[in-house]
């Protein structure tokens, strides 16, 4: 199951730094998760200070 980053994202970059799969990158308005690269580990969910990452 992949994760998505919601509009609650404030582009702090914490999730990108914590992602062991390098599946997260800066998008136009917020960070985005590459579903194909995502390992579904949930590290990003745990690290996000704004609860902006949810299961798809």
C-alpha distance matrix in Angstrom:
0.0 3.8 6.8 10.1 13.6 15.9 19.6 20.4 20.0 23.5 22.8 23.8 21.9 20.9 17.2 18.3 20.7 18.4 15.5 16.2 14.5 16.5 13.6 15.2 18.5 21.0 20.8 23.8 23.5 20.6 18.2 15.3 12.1 12.1 8.6 10.4 11.6 8.8 8.7 6.1 9.5 10.0 13.4 13.4 12.9 15.7 17.9 18.0 21.4 20.8 17.5 16.4 12.7 10.4 6.9 6.8
3.8 0.0 3.8 6.8 10.3 13.1 16.7 17.7 16.9 20.3 19.4 20.6 18.6 18.1 14.3 15.1 17.9 16.0 13.1 14.3 12.5 13.8 10.5 11.7 14.8 17.2 17.0 20.1 19.8 17.0 14.5 11.5 8.4 8.7 5.6 8.4 9.4 6.5 7.9 5.8 9.2 9.2 12.1 11.2 11.2 14.5 16.0 15.6 19.2 18.5 15.6 13.9 10.3 8.8 6.2 5.7
6.8 3.8 0.0 3.8 6.9 9.7 13.4 14.0 13.3 16.7 16.1 17.4 15.8 15.2 11.6 13.0 15.9 14.2 11.9 14.0 12.8 13.5 10.3 10.3 13.2 15.1 15.0 17.9 17.2 14.1 11.8 9.4 7.0 9.0 7.3 10.7 11.0 7.8 9.6 7.2 9.5 8.0 10.5 8.7 8.3 11.9 13.2 12.3 15.6 14.7 12.0 10.2 6.5 5.5 4.4 5.1
10.1 6.8 3.8 0.0 3.8 6.4 9.9 11.2 10.5 14.1 13.7 15.6 14.5 14.7 11.5 12.8 16.1 15.2 13.2 16.0 14.7 14.4 11.0 9.9 11.9 13.0 12.3 14.7 13.7 10.9 9.3 7.0 6.2 8.9 8.3 12.1 12.6 10.2 12.7 10.8 12.9 10.9 12.7 9.9 9.5 13.3 13.8 11.9 14.9 13.3 11.1 8.3 5.6 5.6 6.3 5.8
13.6 10.3 6.9 3.8 0.0 3.8 6.9 7.8 6.7 10.3 10.2 12.3 11.8 12.3 9.8 11.3 14.7 14.3 13.1 16.5 15.7 14.7 11.9 9.5 10.8 10.9 10.4 12.6 10.9 7.8 6.8 6.1 7.0 10.6 11.2 14.8 14.7 12.4 15.1 13.4 14.7 12.2 13.0 9.5 9.2 12.7 12.4 9.7 12.3 10.4 9.0 5.6 4.4 6.5 8.9 9.1
15.9 13.1 9.7 6.4 3.8 0.0 3.8 5.3 6.0 9.7 10.9 13.3 13.8 14.5 12.6 14.5 17.7 17.5 16.7 20.1 19.5 18.4 15.6 13.1 13.8 13.1 12.0 13.1 10.6 8.3 8.9 9.0 10.6 13.9 14.3 18.1 18.3 16.1 18.6 16.5 17.8 15.0 15.9 12.5 11.3 14.6 14.4 11.2 12.7 9.9 8.7 5.1 6.1 7.4 10.2 10.2
19.6 16.7 13.4 9.9 6.9 3.8 0.0 3.8 5.2 8.0 9.9 12.8 14.1 15.4 14.4 16.0 19.1 19.4 19.1 22.7 22.2 20.6 18.1 15.0 14.9 13.2 11.8 11.8 8.6 7.3 9.5 10.6 13.1 16.4 17.4 21.0 21.1 19.2 22.0 20.1 21.3 18.3 18.8 15.2 14.3 17.1 16.4 12.8 13.4 10.2 10.3 7.0 9.3 11.0 14.0 13.8
20.4 17.7 14.0 11.2 7.8 5.3 3.8 0.0 3.8 6.4 9.2 11.0 13.0 13.6 13.1 15.4 17.9 18.1 18.4 22.1 22.3 20.8 18.8 15.6 15.8 14.3 13.8 14.2 10.8 8.8 10.5 12.2 14.4 18.0 19.0 22.6 22.2 19.9 22.2 20.1 20.6 17.3 17.4 13.9 12.6 14.8 14.0 10.2 10.1 6.6 7.4 5.0 8.4 10.6 14.2 15.0
20.0 16.9 13.3 10.5 6.7 6.0 5.2 3.8 0.0 3.8 5.6 7.7 9.3 10.4 10.1 12.0 14.6 15.2 15.5 19.4 19.5 17.7 15.9 12.5 12.4 10.8 10.9 11.8 8.7 5.9 7.1 9.6 12.1 15.8 17.3 20.7 19.9 17.9 20.4 18.9 19.2 16.1 15.7 12.0 11.7 13.9 12.2 8.6 9.2 6.8 8.1 5.3 8.0 11.2 14.6 15.4
23.5 20.3 16.7 14.1 10.3 9.7 8.0 6.4 3.8 0.0 3.8 5.6 8.5 10.2 11.1 12.6 14.6 15.9 16.9 20.7 21.2 19.0 17.8 14.1 13.3 10.9 11.6 11.9 8.8 6.8 8.5 11.9 14.7 18.2 20.3 23.4 22.2 20.5 23.0 21.8 21.8 18.8 17.7 14.1 14.2 15.7 13.4 10.0 9.6 7.9 10.5 8.6 11.4 14.8 18.2 19.2
22.8 19.4 16.1 13.7 10.2 10.9 9.9 9.2 5.6 3.8 0.0 3.8 5.5 8.2 9.1 9.6 11.7 13.7 14.5 18.2 18.5 15.9 15.1 11.3 9.9 7.6 9.1 10.1 8.0 5.4 6.1 9.9 12.7 16.0 18.5 21.3 19.8 18.5 21.1 20.5 20.5 18.0 16.5 13.0 14.1 15.7 12.9 10.2 10.7 10.1 12.3 10.1 11.9 15.5 18.5 19.3
23.8 20.6 17.4 15.6 12.3 13.3 12.8 11.0 7.7 5.6 3.8 0.0 3.8 5.7 8.0 9.0 9.9 11.8 13.6 17.2 18.3 15.9 15.8 12.2 11.4 9.8 12.2 13.6 11.7 9.1 8.8 12.3 14.4 17.8 20.2 22.8 20.7 19.3 21.3 20.8 20.0 17.5 15.4 12.2 13.6 14.2 10.9 8.8 8.8 9.5 12.1 11.0 12.7 16.5 19.6 21.0
21.9 18.6 15.8 14.5 11.8 13.8 14.1 13.0 9.3 8.5 5.5 3.8 0.0 3.8 5.5 5.3 6.4 8.8 10.3 13.7 14.7 12.2 12.5 9.1 8.5 8.0 11.1 13.4 12.4 9.4 7.6 10.6 12.1 15.1 17.7 19.9 17.5 16.3 18.3 18.3 17.6 15.6 13.2 10.3 12.6 13.4 10.0 8.9 10.3 11.4 13.1 11.8 12.4 16.1 18.7 20.0
20.9 18.1 15.2 14.7 12.3 14.5 15.4 13.6 10.4 10.2 8.2 5.7 3.8 0.0 3.8 5.5 5.3 6.3 8.8 12.2 14.0 12.2 12.9 10.0 10.8 11.2 14.2 16.7 15.5 12.1 10.0 12.4 13.0 16.0 18.1 20.3 17.7 15.8 17.1 16.8 15.4 13.3 10.4 8.0 10.3 10.2 6.6 6.4 8.1 10.3 11.6 11.3 11.5 15.1 17.6 19.6
17.2 14.3 11.6 11.5 9.8 12.6 14.4 13.1 10.1 11.1 9.1 8.0 5.5 3.8 0.0 3.8 5.4 5.1 6.0 9.8 11.1 9.7 9.7 7.1 9.0 10.3 13.0 16.0 15.0 11.3 8.5 9.8 9.6 12.7 14.4 16.7 14.2 12.1 13.6 13.2 12.1 10.1 7.8 4.8 7.7 8.7 6.0 6.0 9.1 10.6 10.7 9.9 9.0 12.3 14.4 16.3
18.3 15.1 13.0 12.8 11.3 14.5 16.0 15.4 12.0 12.6 9.6 9.0 5.3 5.5 3.8 0.0 3.8 5.5 5.4 8.8 9.4 7.0 7.7 5.1 6.3 8.2 11.4 14.8 14.7 11.3 8.0 9.1 9.0 11.3 13.8 15.5 12.7 11.6 13.4 14.0 13.4 12.3 10.0 7.6 11.0 12.2 9.5 9.7 12.6 13.9 14.2 12.8 11.7 14.9 16.6 17.8
20.7 17.9 15.9 16.1 14.7 17.7 19.1 17.9 14.6 14.6 11.7 9.9 6.4 5.3 5.4 3.8 0.0 3.8 5.8 8.3 10.2 8.3 10.3 8.6 9.6 11.3 14.8 17.9 17.8 14.5 11.5 12.9 12.6 14.6 16.9 18.2 15.0 13.9 14.9 15.8 14.3 13.4 10.3 8.9 12.4 12.4 9.4 10.6 13.0 15.2 15.9 15.2 14.3 17.5 19.2 20.9
18.4 16.0 14.2 15.2 14.3 17.5 19.4 18.1 15.2 15.9 13.7 11.8 8.8 6.3 5.1 5.5 3.8 0.0 3.8 6.2 9.0 8.5 10.2 9.2 11.5 13.7 16.8 20.1 19.7 16.1 12.9 13.7 12.5 14.6 16.1 17.4 14.2 12.3 12.6 13.0 11.0 10.2 6.7 6.4 9.9 9.5 7.1 9.4 12.2 14.7 14.6 14.5 13.0 15.7 17.1 19.2
15.5 13.1 11.9 13.2 13.1 16.7 19.1 18.4 15.5 16.9 14.5 13.6 10.3 8.8 6.0 5.4 5.8 3.8 0.0 3.8 5.5 5.5 6.7 6.8 9.9 12.8 15.5 19.2 19.2 15.6 12.1 11.8 9.8 11.2 12.6 13.6 10.4 8.7 9.2 10.1 8.8 8.8 6.4 6.1 9.8 10.6 9.2 10.9 14.4 16.1 15.3 14.6 12.3 14.6 15.2 16.9
16.2 14.3 14.0 16.0 16.5 20.1 22.7 22.1 19.4 20.7 18.2 17.2 13.7 12.2 9.8 8.8 8.3 6.2 3.8 0.0 3.8 5.7 7.9 9.5 12.5 15.8 18.5 22.2 22.6 19.2 15.5 14.8 12.3 12.7 13.6 13.7 10.1 9.0 8.3 10.3 8.7 10.2 8.0 9.2 12.6 12.9 12.1 14.4 17.7 19.7 18.7 18.2 15.6 17.3 17.3 19.0
14.5 12.5 12.8 14.7 15.7 19.5 22.2 22.3 19.5 21.2 18.5 18.3 14.7 14.0 11.1 9.4 10.2 9.0 5.5 3.8 0.0 3.8 5.2 8.1 11.1 14.8 17.0 20.8 21.6 18.4 14.7 13.2 10.2 9.7 10.6 10.2 6.4 6.2 6.4 9.3 9.1 11.0 10.0 10.4 13.7 15.0 14.4 16.0 19.6 20.9 19.7 18.6 15.7 17.1 16.6 17.5
16.5 13.8 13.5 14.4 14.7 18.4 20.6 20.8 17.7 19.0 15.9 15.9 12.2 12.2 9.7 7.0 8.3 8.5 5.5 5.7 3.8 0.0 3.8 5.7 7.8 11.5 13.9 17.7 18.8 15.9 12.1 11.1 9.0 8.8 11.0 10.9 7.4 7.9 9.5 11.9 12.0 13.0 11.5 10.7 14.3 15.8 14.4 15.4 18.8 20.0 19.4 17.8 15.4 17.4 17.6 18.2
13.6 10.5 10.3 11.0 11.9 15.6 18.1 18.8 15.9 17.8 15.1 15.8 12.5 12.9 9.7 7.7 10.3 10.2 6.7 7.9 5.2 3.8 0.0 3.8 6.8 10.4 12.0 15.8 16.8 13.9 10.3 8.2 5.5 5.1 7.4 8.0 5.1 5.3 8.2 10.1 11.2 11.8 11.4 10.0 13.0 15.3 14.4 14.7 18.3 18.8 17.8 15.7 13.1 14.8 14.7 14.8
15.2 11.7 10.3 9.9 9.5 13.1 15.0 15.6 12.5 14.1 11.3 12.2 9.1 10.0 7.1 5.1 8.6 9.2 6.8 9.5 8.1 5.7 3.8 0.0 3.8 7.1 9.1 12.9 13.5 10.4 6.6 5.6 4.5 6.3 9.2 10.9 8.7 8.2 11.1 12.0 12.7 12.2 11.3 8.8 11.8 14.2 12.7 12.2 15.6 15.9 15.4 13.1 11.2 13.6 14.4 14.8
18.5 14.8 13.2 11.9 10.8 13.8 14.9 15.8 12.4 13.3 9.9 11.4 8.5 10.8 9.0 6.3 9.6 11.5 9.9 12.5 11.1 7.8 6.8 3.8 0.0 3.8 6.3 10.0 11.2 8.8 5.5 5.6 6.7 8.1 11.6 13.1 11.2 11.5 14.7 15.7 16.5 15.8 14.7 11.9 14.8 17.1 15.0 14.0 16.8 16.9 17.1 14.4 13.4 16.1 17.3 17.2
21.0 17.2 15.1 13.0 10.9 13.1 13.2 14.3 10.8 10.9 7.6 9.8 8.0 11.2 10.3 8.2 11.3 13.7 12.8 15.8 14.8 11.5 10.4 7.1 3.8 0.0 3.8 6.8 8.0 6.2 4.3 6.2 9.0 10.9 14.3 16.2 14.8 14.9 18.2 18.7 19.5 18.3 17.1 13.9 16.2 18.5 16.1 14.4 16.5 16.2 17.0 14.1 14.0 17.0 18.8 18.6
20.8 17.0 15.0 12.3 10.4 12.0 11.8 13.8 10.9 11.6 9.1 12.2 11.1 14.2 13.0 11.4 14.8 16.8 15.5 18.5 17.0 13.9 12.0 9.1 6.3 3.8 0.0 3.8 5.7 5.2 4.9 5.7 9.1 10.8 13.9 16.1 15.6 15.8 19.4 19.7 21.0 19.7 19.2 15.8 17.6 20.4 18.4 16.2 18.3 17.1 17.7 14.3 14.3 16.8 18.5 17.6
23.8 20.1 17.9 14.7 12.6 13.1 11.8 14.2 11.8 11.9 10.1 13.6 13.4 16.7 16.0 14.8 17.9 20.1 19.2 22.2 20.8 17.7 15.8 12.9 10.0 6.8 3.8 0.0 3.8 6.0 7.8 9.0 12.6 14.2 17.1 19.4 19.2 19.4 23.0 23.1 24.6 23.0 22.5 19.0 20.4 23.1 21.1 18.5 20.0 18.4 19.4 15.9 16.6 19.1 20.9 19.8
23.5 19.8 17.2 13.7 10.9 10.6 8.6 10.8 8.7 8.8 8.0 11.7 12.4 15.5 15.0 14.7 17.8 19.7 19.2 22.6 21.6 18.8 16.8 13.5 11.2 8.0 5.7 3.8 0.0 3.8 7.2 9.2 13.0 15.4 17.9 20.7 20.5 20.0 23.4 22.9 24.1 22.0 21.6 17.9 18.7 21.4 19.4 16.4 17.4 15.4 16.7 13.2 14.6 17.2 19.6 18.8
20.6 17.0 14.1 10.9 7.8 8.3 7.3 8.8 5.9 6.8 5.4 9.1 9.4 12.1 11.3 11.3 14.5 16.1 15.6 19.2 18.4 15.9 13.9 10.4 8.8 6.2 5.2 6.0 3.8 0.0 3.8 6.5 10.1 13.1 15.5 18.5 17.9 17.0 20.2 19.6 20.5 18.3 17.8 14.1 15.0 17.7 15.7 12.8 14.2 12.5 13.5 10.1 11.3 14.1 16.7 16.4
18.2 14.5 11.8 9.3 6.8 8.9 9.5 10.5 7.1 8.5 6.1 8.8 7.6 10.0 8.5 8.0 11.5 12.9 12.1 15.5 14.7 12.1 10.3 6.6 5.5 4.3 4.9 7.8 7.2 3.8 0.0 3.8 7.0 10.1 12.8 15.5 14.4 13.6 16.7 16.4 17.3 15.5 14.8 11.2 12.8 15.5 13.6 11.3 13.6 12.7 13.1 9.9 9.9 12.9 15.0 15.1
15.3 11.5 9.4 7.0 6.1 9.0 10.6 12.2 9.6 11.9 9.9 12.3 10.6 12.4 9.8 9.1 12.9 13.7 11.8 14.8 13.2 11.1 8.2 5.6 5.6 6.2 5.7 9.0 9.2 6.5 3.8 0.0 3.8 6.6 9.2 12.0 11.5 10.8 14.3 14.1 15.7 14.4 14.5 11.2 12.8 16.0 14.8 12.9 15.8 14.7 14.2 10.9 9.7 11.9 13.1 12.5
12.1 8.4 7.0 6.2 7.0 10.6 13.1 14.4 12.1 14.7 12.7 14.4 12.1 13.0 9.6 9.0 12.6 12.5 9.8 12.3 10.2 9.0 5.5 4.5 6.7 9.0 9.1 12.6 13.0 10.1 7.0 3.8 0.0 3.8 5.9 8.7 8.1 7.1 10.6 10.6 12.6 11.8 12.3 9.7 11.5 14.8 14.2 13.1 16.5 16.0 14.7 11.9 9.5 11.0 11.3 10.8
12.1 8.7 9.0 8.9 10.6 13.9 16.4 18.0 15.8 18.2 16.0 17.8 15.1 16.0 12.7 11.3 14.6 14.6 11.2 12.7 9.7 8.8 5.1 6.3 8.1 10.9 10.8 14.2 15.4 13.1 10.1 6.6 3.8 0.0 3.8 5.5 5.4 6.1 9.9 10.9 13.4 13.7 14.4 12.5 14.6 17.7 17.3 16.7 20.2 19.7 18.3 15.6 13.0 13.8 13.2 12.1
8.6 5.6 7.3 8.3 11.2 14.3 17.4 19.0 17.3 20.3 18.5 20.2 17.7 18.1 14.4 13.8 16.9 16.1 12.6 13.6 10.6 11.0 7.4 9.2 11.6 14.3 13.9 17.1 17.9 15.5 12.8 9.2 5.9 3.8 0.0 3.8 5.5 5.1 8.4 8.8 12.0 12.6 14.3 12.9 14.3 17.5 18.0 17.5 21.1 20.6 18.5 16.0 12.9 12.7 11.1 9.7
10.4 8.4 10.7 12.1 14.8 18.1 21.0 22.6 20.7 23.4 21.3 22.8 19.9 20.3 16.7 15.5 18.2 17.4 13.6 13.7 10.2 10.9 8.0 10.9 13.1 16.2 16.1 19.4 20.7 18.5 15.5 12.0 8.7 5.5 3.8 0.0 3.8 5.7 8.3 10.0 13.1 14.7 16.1 15.4 17.2 20.1 20.4 20.4 24.2 23.9 21.9 19.6 16.4 16.2 14.4 13.0
11.6 9.4 11.0 12.6 14.7 18.3 21.1 22.2 19.9 22.2 19.8 20.7 17.5 17.7 14.2 12.7 15.0 14.2 10.4 10.1 6.4 7.4 5.1 8.7 11.2 14.8 15.6 19.2 20.5 17.9 14.4 11.5 8.1 5.4 5.5 3.8 0.0 3.8 6.4 9.1 11.3 13.1 13.7 13.2 15.7 18.1 18.1 18.6 22.4 22.7 21.0 19.0 15.8 16.3 15.0 14.5
8.8 6.5 7.8 10.2 12.4 16.1 19.2 19.9 17.9 20.5 18.5 19.3 16.3 15.8 12.1 11.6 13.9 12.3 8.7 9.0 6.2 7.9 5.3 8.2 11.5 14.9 15.8 19.4 20.0 17.0 13.6 10.8 7.1 6.1 5.1 5.7 3.8 0.0 3.8 5.5 7.9 9.4 10.5 10.1 12.2 14.7 15.1 15.7 19.5 19.9 17.8 16.2 12.7 13.0 11.7 11.9
8.7 7.9 9.6 12.7 15.1 18.6 22.0 22.2 20.4 23.0 21.1 21.3 18.3 17.1 13.6 13.4 14.9 12.6 9.2 8.3 6.4 9.5 8.2 11.1 14.7 18.2 19.4 23.0 23.4 20.2 16.7 14.3 10.6 9.9 8.4 8.3 6.4 3.8 0.0 3.8 5.4 8.3 9.6 10.7 12.5 14.3 15.3 16.7 20.5 21.2 18.9 18.0 14.4 14.3 12.5 13.4
6.1 5.8 7.2 10.8 13.4 16.5 20.1 20.1 18.9 21.8 20.5 20.8 18.3 16.8 13.2 14.0 15.8 13.0 10.1 10.3 9.3 11.9 10.1 12.0 15.7 18.7 19.7 23.1 22.9 19.6 16.4 14.1 10.6 10.9 8.8 10.0 9.1 5.5 3.8 0.0 3.8 5.7 8.3 9.3 10.0 12.1 13.9 14.9 18.6 19.0 16.3 15.7 11.9 11.2 9.2 10.6
9.5 9.2 9.5 12.9 14.7 17.8 21.3 20.6 19.2 21.8 20.5 20.0 17.6 15.4 12.1 13.4 14.3 11.0 8.8 8.7 9.1 12.0 11.2 12.7 16.5 19.5 21.0 24.6 24.1 20.5 17.3 15.7 12.6 13.4 12.0 13.1 11.3 7.9 5.4 3.8 0.0 3.8 5.6 8.0 8.9 9.9 11.7 13.6 17.1 18.3 15.8 15.9 12.4 12.3 11.1 13.4
10.0 9.2 8.0 10.9 12.2 15.0 18.3 17.3 16.1 18.8 18.0 17.5 15.6 13.3 10.1 12.3 13.4 10.2 8.8 10.2 11.0 13.0 11.8 12.2 15.8 18.3 19.7 23.0 22.0 18.3 15.5 14.4 11.8 13.7 12.6 14.7 13.1 9.4 8.3 5.7 3.8 0.0 3.8 5.4 5.2 6.5 8.8 10.3 13.7 14.7 12.0 12.4 9.2 9.2 9.0 12.0
13.4 12.1 10.5 12.7 13.0 15.9 18.8 17.4 15.7 17.7 16.5 15.4 13.2 10.4 7.8 10.0 10.3 6.7 6.4 8.0 10.0 11.5 11.4 11.3 14.7 17.1 19.2 22.5 21.6 17.8 14.8 14.5 12.3 14.4 14.3 16.1 13.7 10.5 9.6 8.3 5.6 3.8 0.0 3.8 5.5 5.2 6.2 8.7 12.1 13.9 12.1 12.7 10.1 11.5 12.1 15.0
13.4 11.2 8.7 9.9 9.5 12.5 15.2 13.9 12.0 14.1 13.0 12.2 10.3 8.0 4.8 7.6 8.9 6.4 6.1 9.2 10.4 10.7 10.0 8.8 11.9 13.9 15.8 19.0 17.9 14.1 11.2 11.2 9.7 12.5 12.9 15.4 13.2 10.1 10.7 9.3 8.0 5.4 3.8 0.0 3.8 5.4 5.1 6.1 9.8 11.1 9.6 9.5 7.1 9.4 10.9 13.4
12.9 11.2 8.3 9.5 9.2 11.3 14.3 12.6 11.7 14.2 14.1 13.6 12.6 10.3 7.7 11.0 12.4 9.9 9.8 12.6 13.7 14.3 13.0 11.8 14.8 16.2 17.6 20.4 18.7 15.0 12.8 12.8 11.5 14.6 14.3 17.2 15.7 12.2 12.5 10.0 8.9 5.2 5.5 3.8 0.0 3.8 5.5 5.6 8.8 9.5 6.9 7.7 5.3 6.9 8.8 12.0
15.7 14.5 11.9 13.3 12.7 14.6 17.1 14.8 13.9 15.7 15.7 14.2 13.4 10.2 8.7 12.2 12.4 9.5 10.6 12.9 15.0 15.8 15.3 14.2 17.1 18.5 20.4 23.1 21.4 17.7 15.5 16.0 14.8 17.7 17.5 20.1 18.1 14.7 14.3 12.1 9.9 6.5 5.2 5.4 3.8 0.0 3.8 5.8 8.2 10.1 8.2 10.2 8.8 10.3 12.1 15.5
17.9 16.0 13.2 13.8 12.4 14.4 16.4 14.0 12.2 13.4 12.9 10.9 10.0 6.6 6.0 9.5 9.4 7.1 9.2 12.1 14.4 14.4 14.4 12.7 15.0 16.1 18.4 21.1 19.4 15.7 13.6 14.8 14.2 17.3 18.0 20.4 18.1 15.1 15.3 13.9 11.7 8.8 6.2 5.1 5.5 3.8 0.0 3.8 6.3 9.0 8.6 10.0 9.3 12.0 14.3 17.3
18.0 15.6 12.3 11.9 9.7 11.2 12.8 10.2 8.6 10.0 10.2 8.8 8.9 6.4 6.0 9.7 10.6 9.4 10.9 14.4 16.0 15.4 14.7 12.2 14.0 14.4 16.2 18.5 16.4 12.8 11.3 12.9 13.1 16.7 17.5 20.4 18.6 15.7 16.7 14.9 13.6 10.3 8.7 6.1 5.6 5.8 3.8 0.0 3.8 5.5 5.5 6.6 7.0 10.2 13.2 15.9
21.4 19.2 15.6 14.9 12.3 12.7 13.4 10.1 9.2 9.6 10.7 8.8 10.3 8.1 9.1 12.6 13.0 12.2 14.4 17.7 19.6 18.8 18.3 15.6 16.8 16.5 18.3 20.0 17.4 14.2 13.6 15.8 16.5 20.2 21.1 24.2 22.4 19.5 20.5 18.6 17.1 13.7 12.1 9.8 8.8 8.2 6.3 3.8 0.0 3.8 5.8 7.9 9.7 12.7 16.1 18.7
20.8 18.5 14.7 13.3 10.4 9.9 10.2 6.6 6.8 7.9 10.1 9.5 11.4 10.3 10.6 13.9 15.2 14.7 16.1 19.7 20.9 20.0 18.8 15.9 16.9 16.2 17.1 18.4 15.4 12.5 12.7 14.7 16.0 19.7 20.6 23.9 22.7 19.9 21.2 19.0 18.3 14.7 13.9 11.1 9.5 10.1 9.0 5.5 3.8 0.0 3.8 5.2 8.3 11.0 14.7 17.0
17.5 15.6 12.0 11.1 9.0 8.7 10.3 7.4 8.1 10.5 12.3 12.1 13.1 11.6 10.7 14.2 15.9 14.6 15.3 18.7 19.7 19.4 17.8 15.4 17.1 17.0 17.7 19.4 16.7 13.5 13.1 14.2 14.7 18.3 18.5 21.9 21.0 17.8 18.9 16.3 15.8 12.0 12.1 9.6 6.9 8.2 8.6 5.5 5.8 3.8 0.0 3.8 5.7 7.7 11.3 13.9
16.4 13.9 10.2 8.3 5.6 5.1 7.0 5.0 5.3 8.6 10.1 11.0 11.8 11.3 9.9 12.8 15.2 14.5 14.6 18.2 18.6 17.8 15.7 13.1 14.4 14.1 14.3 15.9 13.2 10.1 9.9 10.9 11.9 15.6 16.0 19.6 19.0 16.2 18.0 15.7 15.9 12.4 12.7 9.5 7.7 10.2 10.0 6.6 7.9 5.2 3.8 0.0 3.8 6.6 10.3 12.0
12.7 10.3 6.5 5.6 4.4 6.1 9.3 8.4 8.0 11.4 11.9 12.7 12.4 11.5 9.0 11.7 14.3 13.0 12.3 15.6 15.7 15.4 13.1 11.2 13.4 14.0 14.3 16.6 14.6 11.3 9.9 9.7 9.5 13.0 12.9 16.4 15.8 12.7 14.4 11.9 12.4 9.2 10.1 7.1 5.3 8.8 9.3 7.0 9.7 8.3 5.7 3.8 0.0 3.8 7.1 9.1
10.4 8.8 5.5 5.6 6.5 7.4 11.0 10.6 11.2 14.8 15.5 16.5 16.1 15.1 12.3 14.9 17.5 15.7 14.6 17.3 17.1 17.4 14.8 13.6 16.1 17.0 16.8 19.1 17.2 14.1 12.9 11.9 11.0 13.8 12.7 16.2 16.3 13.0 14.3 11.2 12.3 9.2 11.5 9.4 6.9 10.3 12.0 10.2 12.7 11.0 7.7 6.6 3.8 0.0 3.8 6.3
6.9 6.2 4.4 6.3 8.9 10.2 14.0 14.2 14.6 18.2 18.5 19.6 18.7 17.6 14.4 16.6 19.2 17.1 15.2 17.3 16.6 17.6 14.7 14.4 17.3 18.8 18.5 20.9 19.6 16.7 15.0 13.1 11.3 13.2 11.1 14.4 15.0 11.7 12.5 9.2 11.1 9.0 12.1 10.9 8.8 12.1 14.3 13.2 16.1 14.7 11.3 10.3 7.1 3.8 0.0 3.8
6.8 5.7 5.1 5.8 9.1 10.2 13.8 15.0 15.4 19.2 19.3 21.0 20.0 19.6 16.3 17.8 20.9 19.2 16.9 19.0 17.5 18.2 14.8 14.8 17.2 18.6 17.6 19.8 18.8 16.4 15.1 12.5 10.8 12.1 9.7 13.0 14.5 11.9 13.4 10.6 13.4 12.0 15.0 13.4 12.0 15.5 17.3 15.9 18.7 17.0 13.9 12.0 9.1 6.3 3.8 0.0
